[in-house]
Amino acid sequence: MTATHRTDASTPAPTSYDTAQQRSDAIWRKISSDPAGLRMLTGDRPTGALHIGHYFGSLRNRVRLQELGVESWVLVADYQVITDRDVVGDIQGSVRELLTDYLAVGIDPERATIFCHSAVPALNQLMLPFLSLVTQPELERNPTVKAELAAAGKSAMGGLLLTYPVHQAADILFCHGNLVPVGKDQLPHIEQTRVVARRFNERFAGGEEYFPEPDALLSESPTILGLDGGSKMSKSLGNTVMLRMSPEETLKKIKKAKTDAERRITFDPEGRPEVSNLLTIAAQATGRTPEDIAAEIGDGGSGTLKIFTAEALNEHLAPIRARRAELEQDPGYLLGVLRAGNERANAVADETLARVREFMGMVY
Ligand code: TRP
């Protein structure tokens, strides 16, 4: 389960998807048999409420891991919002929406520590020694950062955009997280975190394995496409079903989804991506296979498929939406959850930073 491609600390191993997948498979086996000793750290940028792509792609998986007994830390990554945009916007509102969605889907604040970057100074301070462990070419090679720069439409790379993978290493390592459930796009950041941990241990900790080299846990969940046939659900494109929508809005959105002219419904993600995407959503919501649902609808056409999908989604989301509505009534409670999480995160971050300063001889 640990590094299968461990190299010496001066030559970072290239991110290998196959290697990450193999490690990920081994961890899934460990989680089912013995989750003790696993500490999961996940995070999201607070940019607003979440949609069913987030839910089926990652949130549901986190709740499953929590239920299996994996210790959970959940980061509201507020400093990461300004990596590829100039301003944070309504950050209070975005954080509140994110917290509401977290708790509504079943992240349990009694068992999970929910906290945010900006409230945990010692976490942020770890970035300084960590930055000394990485090089400019290494940072500039990160494919996810390059893609984000291109998507932001900016000509010059911002300092935080270039270095945020090192900040993300601090997110994971401050609490000695060793398990990070992520999508493929985050693998370069996990690899960077492993390199930072390895180099810290060698350079500053005299070879002691002070920081663990965390593993990515790749989710088996499918990617949900946008309802307009676009490659991704994204709130800014308006092609989503938000968790917070009403059943009526959900039906309206799904009815407007792009499909094709063929009457017979079949599951063919390559040839018929839009119809297959609705089948995938319906399958996720019902626990059935997309093929099975396609066979049931048969010649019913996309009208029947849409109604089936909307009803399945509405039924699946009903308890989450009910809980969401309750939570919305109680912003004081939500803030209390975040404050308690911040307090726990600060205690752990202070301890880690104190040890790091000791390693570096910076105790005065
Ligand atoms: N980069 C992640 C994203 O864009 C969010 C994130 C911040 C994160 N810190 C993290 C994810 C630490 C996992 C671990 O979705």
Boltz pocket constraint, residues with backbone or C-beta under 6 A from the ligand:
constraints:
  - pocket:
      binder: B
      contacts: [[A, 41], [A, 42], [A, 43], [A, 44], [A, 45], [A, 75], [A, 77], [A, 80], [A, 168], [A, 171], [A, 172], [A, 180], [A, 181], [A, 182], [A, 186]]
      max_distance: 6.0
